[in-house]
Amino acid sequence: MNRRTFIEKSMLGTAALTASSFYYPSASKNNKLKVGLIGAGWYGMVISKAALKVGGLEIVAVCDVDSQHLSESARELESLQGTKPKTFKHYQDLLDMKGLEAVFIATPPQWHALQFIAACEKGLDVFLEKPLAYDPMEGLAMVRAAEKAGNIVQVGFQRRQSHAFSQVKQFINEGKAGNIHQIVAQIHYQANPGDTTIQDPPESLDWDEWCGPAPKLPYRPSIGHFNWRLEKEYGNGHLVDWGIHHIDIIRKIMDDGIPTEYRTTGGTYALEGQITTPDTLTANMAFPKAPVVWQHRMWGTGDVNPEFNNGVFFHGDRATIFAADNRVVIMPPGRDAERTDLTIRTEGGMQELHMADFLDAVRLRDPGRISCTVQDAFASSTAVQLATIAFYTGSTVKWDSQRNTIIDNPEAAALLKREYRGSWQHPG
């Protein structure tokens, strides 16, 4: 194994905000931003705590269709900010609250479009968790709604705040890696889907309302809270849920758009009967600037070297770079070349930095401070959604970015927009 060289000061400079940007000198009890939280489960509280750490706001309302989540989150927020938010079961009632200025949306993806568009129609600023939407046509409708509203929107691709990825971008832009001819992204891990037994939902959970416009499947813990990520009808699988972060940061580093062609293979092998999305997947995406390969295995040992189970390889003709949230490894070509590990600054925290950008933009009415716009989020979300469409149809998918549609493949094009359940109306 090559000797590792640890560099105390970054050889690439700095490109991200620091924790000092969290201070809002004008913030007081009387002028704090009034925010509502829609979706008060695990991740809703993650982003809420990040926001309260940044400061300058008060979470005045919380909405959730699980009464236990609702009451527990309200109590915790009261302990953190000193005031108890009002509680609502239905997001429409929260959006009607007088004095509300912005919302955080952290519900499962099947709800994103309807809640986001409703918030835009109210003129509210929005911090929305990724992915932007469940399907591409929802995403387009959300872009149109935000453009019409002219509101401030930040989408939760917080890895855009990673100092590691910022340094990789600078390294590549300076030509130190040479020409990037291939990019490989992967997140291998052993999944634990949970209990797959069909059963009654918890008494606190309104399962019909939780499913919303998506199909209402028989309840089981393996597709409910938290575990919905590996259920096709709600989270749409590991690439859309987790891999999307790496695809987004690749687009950011390479200043790239949406891939023009997709070929995806894989299946559900080790976890058959436990999840409804592939536990093994390889997606080939023809990005305009460099081809990208996504791969995951949710079983076994993952990569031959587990050190690289989670991250992105940028293969250039002068160097290969491996990057993860807080790591950068540079590997020059040649049998005797020595690998270099860069020391990465970790101050600030990606969640807090991403939220600080949003709150700065809202307070100053400056959309230029946003790290991930709704248009950018559409590109990253559509990229992974199209890769899954290629998998489900077993076909090559070609994307026309001018017309925002799949061409020469009617079966795949039919999956750009799914039918909504019951009385819910698809916005696309």
C-alpha positions as CSV (number, residue, x, y, z in Angstrom):
1,M,0.0,0.0,0.0
2,N,1.3,3.5,-0.8
3,R,2.5,5.8,2.0
4,R,0.0,8.4,2.9
5,T,0.9,12.0,3.1
6,F,-1.2,14.1,5.4
7,I,-1.3,17.8,4.5
8,E,-2.2,20.2,7.4
9,K,-3.1,23.1,5.2
10,S,-5.2,22.6,2.2
11,M,-3.2,22.8,-1.0
12,L,-6.3,23.9,-2.8
13,G,-7.6,26.8,-0.8
14,T,-11.1,27.2,0.6
15,A,-14.4,27.6,-1.1
16,A,-17.1,27.3,1.5
17,L,-18.7,29.4,4.2
18,T,-17.6,29.3,7.8
19,A,-19.6,29.1,11.0
20,S,-19.2,32.8,11.4
21,S,-21.9,33.3,8.8
22,F,-24.5,32.0,11.2
23,Y,-24.6,35.3,13.2
24,Y,-27.6,37.6,12.4
25,P,-27.0,40.9,14.3
26,S,-30.5,42.1,13.5
27,A,-32.3,39.0,14.9
28,S,-34.4,39.6,17.9
29,K,-37.5,38.1,19.5
30,N,-39.6,40.6,17.6
31,N,-38.3,40.2,14.1
32,K,-37.4,36.5,13.9
33,L,-38.5,34.8,10.7
34,K,-41.8,32.9,11.2
35,V,-41.4,29.3,9.9
36,G,-43.7,26.3,9.6
37,L,-42.5,22.7,9.5
38,I,-44.4,20.2,7.3
39,G,-43.3,16.7,8.2
40,A,-42.1,16.4,11.8
41,G,-40.4,13.0,11.6
42,W,-36.7,12.3,11.9
43,Y,-35.4,14.5,9.0
44,G,-37.9,17.3,9.7
45,M,-36.3,17.6,13.1
46,V,-32.8,17.4,11.6
47,I,-33.3,20.5,9.5
48,S,-35.3,22.3,12.1
49,K,-32.5,21.9,14.7
50,A,-29.9,23.0,12.1
51,A,-32.1,26.1,11.5
52,L,-32.4,26.9,15.2
53,K,-28.6,26.5,15.5
54,V,-28.2,29.1,12.7
55,G,-30.6,31.4,14.5
56,G,-32.8,34.3,13.4
57,L,-36.1,32.3,13.2
58,E,-38.9,30.8,15.2
59,I,-40.7,27.7,14.2
60,V,-44.3,28.8,14.9
61,A,-46.2,25.8,13.4
62,V,-45.7,22.1,12.9
63,C,-47.7,19.7,10.7
64,D,-47.7,15.9,10.7
65,V,-50.3,13.1,10.0
66,D,-48.8,11.1,12.9
67,S,-50.1,12.6,16.2
68,Q,-47.1,11.1,18.1
69,H,-44.6,12.8,15.8
70,L,-46.6,16.0,16.1
71,S,-46.7,16.2,19.8
72,E,-43.1,15.0,20.4
73,S,-41.7,17.5,17.9
74,A,-43.7,20.4,19.3
75,R,-42.4,19.6,22.8
76,E,-38.9,19.3,21.6
77,L,-39.0,22.5,19.6
78,E,-40.5,24.3,22.6
79,S,-37.5,23.2,24.7
80,L,-35.1,24.4,22.1
81,Q,-36.6,27.8,21.2
82,G,-38.6,28.7,24.3
83,T,-41.9,28.9,22.5
84,K,-44.3,26.1,21.6
85,P,-45.4,26.0,17.9
86,K,-49.0,25.5,17.0
87,T,-49.8,22.0,15.7
88,F,-51.8,20.9,12.7
89,K,-52.6,17.6,11.0
90,H,-53.2,19.0,7.5
91,Y,-50.6,21.1,5.7
92,Q,-53.3,23.3,4.2
93,D,-54.3,24.5,7.6
94,L,-50.7,25.3,8.5
95,L,-50.3,27.3,5.2
96,D,-53.4,29.3,6.1
97,M,-51.8,30.5,9.4
98,K,-51.5,34.3,9.6
99,G,-48.0,35.7,9.8
100,L,-46.3,32.7,8.4
101,E,-43.3,33.7,6.2
102,A,-41.6,30.4,5.2
103,V,-41.9,26.7,5.4
104,F,-39.6,23.7,5.8
105,I,-40.9,20.6,3.9
106,A,-39.6,17.2,5.0
107,T,-42.3,14.8,4.0
108,P,-41.8,11.7,1.9
109,P,-41.4,12.4,-1.9
110,Q,-45.0,11.6,-2.9
111,W,-46.1,14.7,-1.0
112,H,-43.4,17.2,-2.2
113,A,-45.1,18.5,-5.3
114,L,-48.5,19.3,-3.8
115,Q,-47.1,20.9,-0.6
116,F,-44.4,22.8,-2.4
117,I,-46.8,24.3,-5.0
118,A,-49.4,25.2,-2.4
119,A,-46.6,27.0,-0.4
120,C,-45.6,28.9,-3.6
121,E,-49.2,29.9,-4.2
122,K,-49.2,31.4,-0.7
123,G,-46.1,33.4,-1.5
124,L,-44.0,31.6,1.1
125,D,-40.3,30.9,0.9
126,V,-39.5,27.2,1.0
127,F,-36.7,24.9,2.2
128,L,-37.5,21.6,0.6
129,E,-35.8,18.3,1.2
130,K,-34.5,16.3,-1.8
131,P,-35.5,14.8,-4.1
132,L,-37.4,17.7,-5.7
133,A,-40.3,15.5,-6.7
134,Y,-41.4,11.9,-7.1
135,D,-41.6,12.1,-10.9
136,P,-40.2,14.5,-13.5
137,M,-43.5,16.0,-14.5
138,E,-44.1,17.0,-10.9
139,G,-40.7,18.5,-10.9
140,L,-41.5,20.7,-13.9
141,A,-44.7,21.9,-12.3
142,M,-42.8,22.8,-9.2
143,V,-40.2,24.8,-11.2
144,R,-43.1,26.7,-12.9
145,A,-44.8,27.4,-9.6
146,A,-41.6,28.8,-8.0
147,E,-40.8,30.9,-11.1
148,K,-44.3,32.3,-11.0
149,A,-44.2,33.0,-7.3
150,G,-40.7,34.6,-7.3
151,N,-40.1,33.2,-3.8
152,I,-36.8,32.0,-2.3
153,V,-36.4,28.3,-2.6
154,Q,-33.5,26.1,-1.3
155,V,-33.5,22.3,-2.0
156,G,-31.7,20.1,0.5
157,F,-28.6,19.0,-1.4
158,Q,-26.4,20.0,1.6
159,R,-23.3,18.2,0.2
160,R,-22.9,21.3,-1.9
161,Q,-21.5,22.8,1.3
162,S,-18.8,20.1,1.7
163,H,-15.3,21.5,1.8
164,A,-14.1,18.2,0.4
165,F,-16.1,18.5,-2.8
166,S,-15.3,22.2,-3.1
167,Q,-11.6,21.3,-3.1
168,V,-12.1,18.6,-5.7
169,K,-13.9,21.2,-8.0
170,Q,-10.9,23.6,-7.6
171,F,-8.4,20.8,-8.3
172,I,-10.2,19.8,-11.5
173,N,-10.7,23.3,-12.6
174,E,-7.0,24.0,-12.3
175,G,-6.3,21.1,-14.6
176,K,-4.4,19.1,-11.9
177,A,-6.4,15.9,-12.7
178,G,-6.1,16.5,-16.5
179,N,-9.1,15.6,-18.6
180,I,-11.9,13.8,-16.7
181,H,-12.9,10.8,-18.9
182,Q,-15.0,8.8,-16.4
183,I,-16.7,9.3,-13.1
184,V,-17.9,6.5,-10.8
185,A,-20.1,7.0,-7.8
186,Q,-21.2,4.4,-5.3
187,I,-22.7,3.8,-1.9
188,H,-22.5,0.2,-0.8
189,Y,-24.0,-0.8,2.5
190,Q,-26.0,-3.6,4.1
191,A,-29.6,-2.6,4.3
192,N,-31.9,-3.5,7.1
193,P,-35.5,-3.1,5.7
194,G,-37.3,-3.9,8.9
195,D,-40.5,-5.9,9.6
196,T,-42.3,-6.8,6.3
197,T,-45.4,-8.2,8.1
198,I,-48.6,-6.6,6.9
199,Q,-50.3,-5.2,10.0
200,D,-52.5,-2.3,11.3
201,P,-50.6,1.0,11.3
202,P,-49.9,2.6,14.7
203,E,-52.9,4.3,16.2
204,S,-51.2,7.6,16.0
205,L,-50.6,7.4,12.2
206,D,-53.2,8.2,9.6
207,W,-51.9,5.8,7.0
208,D,-54.3,7.0,4.2
209,E,-53.2,10.6,4.6
210,W,-49.5,9.6,4.8
211,C,-49.8,7.8,1.5
212,G,-51.6,10.7,0.0
213,P,-51.5,10.8,-3.8
214,A,-49.4,7.7,-4.0
215,P,-50.8,4.2,-4.0
216,K,-52.1,3.1,-0.6
217,L,-50.2,-0.1,0.1
218,P,-51.0,-2.4,3.0
219,Y,-49.1,-1.0,6.0
220,R,-46.0,-2.7,7.2
221,P,-43.1,-1.2,9.2
222,S,-40.7,-1.8,6.3
223,I,-42.4,0.8,4.1
224,G,-43.5,3.2,6.8
225,H,-41.6,5.9,8.8
226,F,-37.9,6.1,7.7
227,N,-38.0,2.9,5.8
228,W,-40.1,4.3,2.9
229,R,-36.8,5.0,1.0
230,L,-36.5,1.5,-0.4
231,E,-40.2,1.2,-1.3
232,K,-40.8,1.9,-5.0
233,E,-44.1,3.8,-4.6
234,Y,-42.8,6.2,-2.0
235,G,-39.0,6.6,-1.9
236,N,-38.1,4.9,-5.3
237,G,-35.0,3.2,-4.0
238,H,-31.4,3.8,-3.0
239,L,-30.2,5.7,-6.1
240,V,-33.1,8.2,-5.8
241,D,-32.8,8.5,-2.0
242,W,-29.0,8.4,-1.3
243,G,-27.3,8.3,-4.7
244,I,-28.9,11.5,-5.7
245,H,-26.5,13.4,-3.4
246,H,-23.5,12.1,-5.4
247,I,-25.1,12.7,-8.7
248,D,-25.9,16.2,-7.7
249,I,-22.4,17.0,-6.5
250,I,-21.0,15.5,-9.7
251,R,-23.2,18.0,-11.6
252,K,-22.0,20.8,-9.4
253,I,-18.3,19.9,-9.7
254,M,-18.4,19.4,-13.5
255,D,-20.9,22.3,-14.2
256,D,-23.0,19.7,-16.1
257,G,-26.6,19.3,-17.0
258,I,-28.9,16.3,-17.4
259,P,-27.6,13.1,-19.0
260,T,-28.8,12.6,-22.5
261,E,-28.9,8.7,-22.4
262,Y,-29.3,6.0,-19.7
263,R,-28.7,2.3,-19.5
264,T,-29.4,0.7,-16.2
265,T,-29.1,-3.0,-15.0
266,G,-29.6,-4.8,-11.7
267,G,-32.2,-6.5,-9.6
268,T,-33.4,-7.5,-6.2
269,Y,-31.4,-10.5,-5.2
270,A,-30.3,-10.7,-1.6
271,L,-33.3,-8.7,-0.3
272,E,-36.0,-10.2,-2.5
273,G,-39.3,-10.1,-0.7
274,Q,-38.1,-7.4,1.7
275,I,-37.8,-4.4,-0.5
276,T,-39.4,-3.4,-3.8
277,T,-36.4,-1.6,-5.4
278,P,-33.1,-3.0,-6.6
279,D,-30.6,-4.0,-4.0
280,T,-28.0,-4.2,-6.8
281,L,-27.8,-1.6,-9.5
282,T,-25.5,-0.2,-12.2
283,A,-26.6,2.9,-14.0
284,N,-24.6,4.3,-17.0
285,M,-25.5,8.0,-17.5
286,A,-24.2,9.9,-20.5
287,F,-23.6,13.3,-19.0
288,P,-22.5,15.8,-21.6
289,K,-19.0,16.4,-20.1
290,A,-18.1,12.9,-18.8
291,P,-19.9,9.6,-18.5
292,V,-21.0,8.6,-15.0
293,V,-21.4,5.1,-13.6
294,W,-23.5,4.7,-10.5
295,Q,-23.4,1.4,-8.7
296,H,-24.7,0.0,-5.4
297,R,-24.9,-3.2,-3.5
298,M,-26.9,-3.4,-0.4
299,W,-25.5,-6.7,0.7
300,G,-22.1,-8.4,1.1
301,T,-18.8,-6.4,1.6
302,G,-19.4,-3.7,-1.0
303,D,-16.2,-2.4,-2.7
304,V,-13.1,-4.6,-2.8
305,N,-11.6,-1.9,-0.5
306,P,-14.3,-0.9,2.0
307,E,-12.5,2.4,2.5
308,F,-14.2,3.5,-0.8
309,N,-17.7,2.1,-0.2
310,N,-19.2,5.6,-0.1
311,G,-17.9,8.3,-2.5
312,V,-17.1,9.4,-6.0
313,F,-14.1,8.6,-8.2
314,F,-13.1,11.2,-10.8
315,H,-10.9,9.5,-13.2
316,G,-8.6,12.0,-15.1
317,D,-5.6,11.3,-17.3
318,R,-3.3,13.0,-14.8
319,A,-4.9,11.7,-11.5
320,T,-7.8,9.9,-10.1
321,I,-9.6,11.7,-7.2
322,F,-11.7,9.9,-4.6
323,A,-14.0,12.3,-2.7
324,A,-16.5,11.8,0.2
325,D,-18.1,14.2,2.6
326,N,-14.9,14.9,4.6
327,R,-12.2,13.1,2.5
328,V,-10.2,13.7,-0.6
329,V,-7.7,11.1,-1.9
330,I,-5.5,11.9,-4.9
331,M,-4.0,9.0,-6.8
332,P,-1.6,9.9,-9.6
333,P,-1.0,7.3,-12.4
334,G,2.1,5.0,-12.3
335,R,3.0,1.9,-10.4
336,D,5.2,3.7,-7.8
337,A,3.1,6.9,-7.5
338,E,2.2,7.9,-3.9
339,R,-1.3,8.6,-2.9
340,T,-2.1,11.9,-1.1
341,D,-4.8,12.3,1.5
342,L,-5.9,15.9,2.0
343,T,-6.9,17.3,5.4
344,I,-10.4,18.7,5.1
345,R,-11.8,21.5,7.2
346,T,-15.0,20.4,9.0
347,E,-16.1,23.5,10.8
348,G,-19.6,24.8,10.2
349,G,-21.5,21.6,9.4
350,M,-23.1,21.0,6.0
351,Q,-26.7,21.1,7.3
352,E,-26.1,24.4,9.1
353,L,-24.2,26.0,6.2
354,H,-27.0,25.0,3.7
355,M,-29.7,26.3,6.0
356,A,-27.7,29.5,6.6
357,D,-27.6,30.2,2.9
358,F,-31.4,29.9,2.8
359,L,-32.0,32.1,5.8
360,D,-29.5,34.7,4.5
361,A,-31.3,34.7,1.1
362,V,-34.7,35.1,2.8
363,R,-33.7,37.8,5.1
364,L,-31.9,39.8,2.5
365,R,-34.3,38.9,-0.4
366,D,-31.3,37.8,-2.4
367,P,-31.8,34.5,-4.4
368,G,-28.2,34.7,-5.4
369,R,-27.2,33.3,-2.0
370,I,-29.1,30.1,-2.6
371,S,-26.8,27.0,-3.0
372,C,-29.3,24.8,-4.8
373,T,-32.1,26.4,-6.8
374,V,-35.3,24.6,-7.8
375,Q,-34.1,24.5,-11.4
376,D,-30.8,22.8,-10.3
377,A,-32.7,20.4,-8.1
378,F,-34.9,19.5,-11.0
379,A,-31.8,18.5,-13.1
380,S,-30.4,16.3,-10.3
381,S,-33.7,14.7,-9.4
382,T,-34.6,14.0,-13.0
383,A,-31.3,12.4,-13.7
384,V,-31.8,9.7,-11.1
385,Q,-35.5,9.3,-11.9
386,L,-34.6,8.7,-15.6
387,A,-32.0,6.1,-14.6
388,T,-34.7,4.2,-12.6
389,I,-37.1,4.4,-15.6
390,A,-34.4,2.8,-17.7
391,F,-34.1,0.0,-15.1
392,Y,-37.9,-0.6,-14.8
393,T,-38.4,-0.7,-18.6
394,G,-35.2,-2.6,-19.4
395,S,-34.5,-0.1,-22.2
396,T,-32.2,2.7,-23.2
397,V,-33.7,6.0,-22.2
398,K,-32.9,9.1,-24.2
399,W,-33.7,12.6,-22.8
400,D,-34.3,15.7,-24.7
401,S,-33.5,18.7,-22.4
402,Q,-35.0,21.2,-24.8
403,R,-38.4,19.6,-24.7
404,N,-38.1,18.0,-21.2
405,T,-39.2,14.6,-22.4
406,I,-38.0,11.0,-23.2
407,I,-37.7,10.5,-27.0
408,D,-38.3,7.4,-29.1
409,N,-39.5,5.2,-26.2
410,P,-43.2,5.4,-25.4
411,E,-43.0,2.8,-22.6
412,A,-40.4,4.9,-20.8
413,A,-42.1,8.2,-21.5
414,A,-45.3,6.9,-19.9
415,L,-43.4,6.7,-16.5
416,L,-42.5,10.4,-16.5
417,K,-45.9,11.0,-14.8
418,R,-47.7,8.6,-12.5
419,E,-51.4,8.6,-11.9
420,Y,-52.5,10.1,-8.6
421,R,-54.8,8.2,-6.2
422,G,-58.4,9.2,-5.4
423,S,-59.3,12.8,-5.6
424,W,-55.7,14.1,-5.7
425,Q,-54.8,15.8,-9.0
426,H,-51.3,15.6,-10.5
427,P,-50.0,19.1,-11.2
428,G,-48.0,18.2,-14.3
